[in-house]
Amino acid sequence: DIDVPEDHPRYESLLTRHRIEDGVEKGITSRQGLIAQGRGEAFDYLLGERTIPSADAAERAAAAQLLLADHAVLSVNGNVAALVPGELVELAEETGAELEVNLFNRTDERMQAIVDHLREHGADEVKGLAADGRIPNLSHERAKVDSDGIGDADVVLVPLEDGDRAEALAAMGKVEIVVDLNPMSRSAQSADVPIVDNIVRAVPNVTRHARELADASREELQGIVDEFDREAALAAAERAIREGVGRDE
Ligand code: PTJ
């Protein structure tokens, strides 16, 4: 059903676009998700649709944080579920993290569709339906989380998150890992570990790092976390994007 010529120079990007379209058709992704994807694509185009070295460093720090966590939760929204469902299940397994559906535009139908979709991709337990916890300082629907999920987590991965929610989660004192192609977004700016990379490249690369670090000591993992410089990573990403504006194709 996906008809993209493999020799097209932007094959990966077109494939990603189709997955988002499919997500909308299946009731997983919101229509606003299409707009978010377009925004992300523009930044990714300028980055050269690659994982820049500072993003790779952030992905390694994210893997270390997830492995060090007492209770890590990977937050899943409609875009992420459409793009990397199986890859998220793998990351959760590799790091012992839990999955929680956590929507900006929350509807019961979309919550259930995403839970089912993740289960089809091999997830055991998916949190988010209990919604018995709240993120302080957010309006009612947007504040909902599971009290024994994101509510209790010490480390959260929040990909493609809305700025208000990313800031409110960070204010709860959680270690926040954000995936966002816009290094200037409030989400990226409020993250302990901002990953400026496409989610389709970021998640498998965090998993790869987690596999490599599976036998590392806590000291070694803490060393990776301490060495990571979030300000430098954000600055490097912004520089790469500015250079992208002047680059000839
Ligand atoms: O499913 P829901 O209801 O939870 O809604 C999800 C969206 C993404 C629609 C919602 O959270 C939203 O509106 O997000 P924003 O404010 O548009 O922010 C999304 C950010 O993710 C933007 O900065 C985009 O540049 C970035 N982005 C979009 N696609 C990707 C991306 N970053 C990484 N990988 C992508 N594929």
Residues whose N, C-alpha, C, O or C-beta is under 5 A from the ligand:
A	BS01	PTJ	S30 Q32 G33 A36 Q37 R39 G40 N77 G78 N79 N102 L103 F104 N105 L160 E161 D162 V179 D180 L181 N182 S185 D197 N198 I199
